[in-house]
Amino acid sequence: MKNTRIPIGAALIFTVFTVIMLASFAALAISTANADLALTNRAEKTMMEYYSLDREAQTRLSQLENGENAQFEVAGESATLHVSAKMENNQLEIEEYRLVSNVSGEYGGNILELWDGN
């Protein structure tokens, strides 16, 4: 009986390379998914806080009477809403409605102008 060898060297190398690449892509996908989840949670928290600040500011503004001026701040955990308004002729005129971040660091401390007075 003749001894025949099956050439498996190239197939083995290709298979090992494929498994390593698939494992690397799986690790990258999991890492990206975790980063996206953290970003989504942070965005949700920020949005919920903004709407809470906005609701409190709107409640205060709704209590203004004719001829009154209001200037106040509504503070949250990561931002403060600065509001300045006056009531004239039963019409509310908003002079300032500005959200200021309380977070310092690389991305914090920016001012977001929500109302330019026009």
N, C-alpha and C positions, 0 to 999 in steps of 0.2 A: 504494500500500500504506500502510495506516494504522500509525503507530508506537505500539505498545502497550507499556506498562511493566509489569513484573511486580513487585508490591510485596513486597520481600524485607527491608525494614528491621526489622520486628517479629520475623520469623523469625530473622534474623541476631543480633539482640540476645538473643533467648531462647536460641539455640544457644551463643553465647559465654558467657552467664551459666551455662548448664548445664555446660559444659566446665570453667569456673573452679570451680564448686561441687564437681564430681566430683574435680578435682585436689586441692582442699582436703580433702575427706573421705578421699582416698587418703593424703595426707600425715599426717593425724591418725591413721588406722588403723596406718600404719607406726610412727609415734611411740609409740602405745599398745602395740603388739606388742613393741617394743624395751624399753620400761619393764617390761612383764610378764615378759619373758625375764630381765632383770637381777634382778627381785625373786625369781623362781623360783630362779635360780642362788644368790642370797644365802641364801634359805630352805633350799635343799639343803645348802649348806656348813654352816650353823648346825646343822641337824638331824644331819648326819653327825658333827659335832664333839661334839654332846651325847651321841649314842649311844656314841661312842668314850670319852668321859669316864665315862659310866654303866657301860660294860663294865669299865673299869679299876677303878672303885669297887666294883663287884660282885665282881670277882676278889679285891680286898683283903678285903672283908667275908667272903667264903667261907673265908678262911684263919684267921679268928678261932677261938680255942679257948674252952672253957667258962671263965667268970670273967674274960675279957679285955675291956678297953674299947678302943675305937678312935676316934681323932679325927684326921682328915686332910683334906687338900685335894688335889684333882686339877685341875691347871691346863691349860687349852687356850689357843688363840690368842685367842679372843674371849670366853671365859667360864671361870669356876672353879667347881668343884663342891665344896661344903663338906659333909663327912659326919661324923656323930658317932653311934656305936652301941656297944652292949655285948651280950655274950653271957652269958646267965644261964639255968641249967637247960637247956642245949642249945637255947635259943631266942634268936634274934637280935632285939634290941629297937633299932629305929632311933629316935634322939632328934632328929636333924637331917639333912635331905637337901635342901640349898639350892643353887640355881644362881645365881651372881652374874656379871653381865656385866662384862667388862674394857673394854668400849668406852665411851668418853666422848663426849659430844655431845648432840644434841637428843633422841635416842631411846635412848642408852646409859646404863649405870649403874643399871639397874633390877634389883631383887632378885625372883626368882621363887621363891616358896615351893613346894617340891614335896612336902613332907611336914610335916604339922602336929603330929605326935607322937601322934596317936590311932589 
